[in-house]
Amino acid sequence: MSLLRQLQHWLIGHGPQLLTAEFVPETHAIRLWSDTFPWDAMVQAVEQNFARRFPKKRPQGGRPPVALRVLLALELLKHELGASDEDMCQRLRTDVAVMYACGLREVQADRSQAHFVLPETLAQFRQRLDAELMDELVAIQAATAMEQGLVSPAHLLVDTFPVEQGSQRVTDATTLYKAQKKQWSAKKLGFGILTYESAS
C-alpha cells in the first residue's frame, strides 16, 4: 500500500499542494540526515519483523494505519533531536523538513487538524521495537553507509596505553578522530550509526 494511501485521512485538505522536496533546501540538516537512510530496506525489515511477531489481520473498515515509514522516521528523528513524542508529532504537523524526512512528498493538509500522528501512536510503535529488530536496522544502515562511502570499513586502531587526564599526547586514534571530525564539518554531514535503547 502506498504511503499516500495510508495517510489519506490527513492529506485531504483544501488548497494548493506543498511539494516538500522543492520547499526544503538540499542543504537542510534534516534533509541531509534523511537522505542517508535506506528507508525502503529498513521499512521492509520492520514489516517482516512485525508480521512474524504480531500476526493478526487488520480490522475491516476505519482509517488506514499510519505508515511505518512515518513512524520509523519520527522515532529516529526523536532520538537524533532529543525531542519528546509530543514535540515530534507537533513538528510533523508544522515542520516541512520533518514531513520530508517522513517520506511525505506532497502535503495538502486540513488546517483544523491538530495532529497528523498522535503521540500515543508513536509510543505504541516504539513498544513493538525489540533489540533484534534494532540490530537488523543498524546492520542495514551500516552496510548502506559503507556502500555509499560515508564510512570506512577499515579497522580503527585504539591506543590503550594509559594516559593522564588532560594530557596532550598524540595517538593514531586521536589523529584519526580529528581528521574525521574536520572532514564531517567541511561536508556539514554527519552520518552516525544508529543507536537506540529499546523501551521496556
Helices and strands as residue ranges (DSSP letters): H 3-6, E 18-19, H 20-23, H 29-34, H 39-53, H 68-81, H 85-94, H 96-101, E 106-107, H 119-128, H 131-147, H 172-187
